Amino acid sequence: MTKRDFLSAGDLSRVEFENLLELAQRSKGKRGSQLLAGKTLGLLFFDRSLRTRVSFEVAAVQLGGHVINVTEREMYDLEPEEQKVMDGRAEEHVKDAARTLSRYCDVLGVRHLGRTGSWDKDRQELLLRSYARYATVPVVNLESTVEHPCQALADAMTMQDHLTRLQGRKLSVVWTTNPEPKNIGPCHSLLRVAGMLGMSLALCHPLGFEPDPDVVTAAMRDAQSNGGSLAVVNSLDDGVRDAEVVYARSWGSPKYWEDPEREAIVKRSLQGWIIDEAAMDKTR
């Protein structure tokens, strides 16, 4: 059987997402099992993590599995690009590491937010996808530059807990100002997942902070195919009006990816982009 990776929210269908949410609800609060007895989860964190790391470790242990945690501090440099002369810091190619780890682990989870300064390059997620290409076991994206599909699944479950059903419910994904912008990956994945679950989406951000256009187009297509919708608005008031869920997050701008100083200047005029009582008064 060909192994299957989970790198993007687009890797699963609506039926698969709904089945996962149903399974999670049925498993919630139950005692652990031995479902993963004899299985080993390898976690490769090239960036810091708290909730993702702890939740995956706890889940694997409670299901009877074993976890091996490898952090960036413990890893030497690996080369993700093919046909590249390895005369720099990299000690080996990712394909060698991926094949080796596949002999010891039954699944690999990878977090890598590497930022080179070029959005066109970073959005390719070379390290993550190189691991997926060469590993002989499934690879799960634990957050990359472009997506965080596992968090989006958890967000969908939280919304389902409060709203019962998600079809047609209004979700506003709102950019907010912050001195240190967060990764855009969770926003991208939530748009995809919510679109596939048929929600009525409002993507709200100031001009210049547009998410990746390919992701927005895919999310719009997902929503339309599943009875939902996606509207892009550039007014905070319009974005939160009549929302049933407001997802507030600061994210870095792909437009200014190569010019953080320019991004900082633009953000000085956006101090009003916050979710406060006045904004929440416009919701349902």
Secondary structure, DSSP 4 states (H G I P E B T S, - for coil): -----B-SGGGS-HHHHHHHHHHHHHHTTPPP-STTTT-EEEEEESS--SHHHHHHHHHHHHTT-EEEEEEGGGPPPEE-STT----SS--EEHHHHHHHHHHH-SEEEEEE----S-HHHHTT-HHHHHHHHH-SS-EEEEEESS--HHHHHHHHHHHHHHHS--TT-EEEEEE---SSPBPSHHHHHHHHHHHHTT-EEEEE--TT----HHHHHHHHHHHHHTT-EEEEES-HHHHHTT-SEEEEE-B--GGGTT-HHHHHHHHTT-TT----HHHHTT--
